[in-house]
Amino acid sequence: MNTFSIRKLIALPILGLALAGAALAADIQTTPAENARLDDFSVGKKAMEAKKWSEAASSFSKVVAQNPKNADAYNYLGYSNRWLGKYDEAFAAYDKALALDPKHRGALEYSGIAYLKTGKKAQAEAQLAKLQTICSSCEETTDLAKAIAAAK
């Protein structure tokens, strides 16, 4: 075997390990398809649809305990807590979702609504400004803009 062939034999496993590590490091957020396969995420979504906010919050708390990098679960945890009137917990969850994904449209919209509900209109407008830079015609942007306009 020549030197070139030996180098290739050594390099391939090392390259494979490097690529696998990069893929794992890049996995900071769960995709909607992956969330659909999580039992607690599905239970939480069904509880939200039924407006069972405590059950939803409990389910999403389990999801983030198992996967602390799941921005979607933190967003829904915030949403559920907002409906329970637990604004401190809601803001903490929204903040975590946005730390994981600063462009999370749902967390920006829902935190904006929470700011309105707690009399913090300027913060709601700041969330709207962020949404407008991300997607000016998205549903989240339109919904938050309507809520702010209605709060005037």
N, C-alpha and C positions, 0 to 999 in steps of 0.2 A: 504494500500500500504506500502511495506517495504522501508527502507532507500535506498537500492540498486536501486529499480525501480524509486524512485524520482530523484536520481542522474542521471540516464539515461535520464529521461525526460528533465532535465535541461541541460545536457551535449550535447544532440543532436543538438538543435538549435544553441548553441554556436559554436560547431564544424562546423556546416554548414556555419555560418557567417565567421569563420576563413578560411575555404577552399575557399569560394567565394572571400574573400579579397586577398588571395594568388594568385588566378587565375587572378584577375585584375592586381595585381602588376607585375605578370610575363609577361603580355601582353605588351612588349615593342616594338614589331615589328609586322607589318602586314604581313600575309602570302600571297603568290601569289593568292590563291583562293579568299581571302578577297579583294585584290587589284582589281581583275577582276570585283568585284561587285561595285566598286567605279566609278561613272560616269566620274569624272574628271580624274581619273587614266586611264581609257579606252580611253578617248578623247586624253589625252597626248600621249599614246602609238601610237594611229592612226596618230597623228600629227608627231610623230617621224618617223614613217614608210614613211610618205609623205614628210619628210624633211622640215616640217613647224616648225622650231625651236622656233620662238617666241610664237606660239600657244602652243607648247609642254611645254615650260617654264611656260607659264601662267597657264596651267592646273595643272602642278605639284606643282606650288606655292600654288594653291588652296588646293591641297591634303595635303601638309605639314601644311598649316594654320589650317586645320580641324583636322589633326592627326600629331602633331609634333614628334611622335615617329615612323614614317614610313620611315625606312632606304631606302627602294626601291624607294620611291618617291624622297627623297633627292638625291639619286644616279642619277636618270633620270633628275632631275632638273639640277644637275651639268653637265650631258652629253649635255643637250640642251643648256645650257649657254656656254659650251665649243665650240659648233658649231657656236654659235653667236659671238664668240671671246671675250666673257665676262669672262675672266679667273679668276678674283677676286671672282666673284659670283660663278663660277664653283668650285673653290677650297673651298669656304665656304660651299657649298652644299655637296661636297665630304667629307669634314671634319666632317660635322654633321652626314652623313650616317655612317662614320667609328666610330664616337663617340657612336652611337647607336648600331652598330654591327662591331666591329674591324676586323671581318673575312669576311666582305662583299666583295666577289670576284669581283663583277662588279665595285664597288667603287674603289677598289685597282687598277684594270686594267685601268679604265677610268681616274683616277687621275694620274696614271703613264703616260698615253698618253698625258694628259694635261701638265705634267711636261716636257715631251719631246718637245712639241710644244712651250713651253716658255723657252727652252734652259737650263732646269734643269735636266740634265741627271742623276746626282747622286741621286736625289730624285726619279726619275723613277726607277732606279735600286734598291733603297730601297723598293719601292712598290713591285717590282718583287720578292725580297727576302722574303717579307711577304707572297706573293702568293705561293711561292715555299714551304714554311713551312706548308701552309694550304692544298695545293693540287698541287703537282708537275706536274701532267699530265692533269690538267683541261684546258679547252679552253681559259679561261682568262689568265692563266699563259703562255700558248704557244703564244697567240696573243701579249701579252706585251713583251715577250722575242724576238719575231720576229721584233716588232717595234723598240726595243732598238738596236738590231743587225743592222737594216736598217739605224739607225741614226748615226752609226759609220763612 
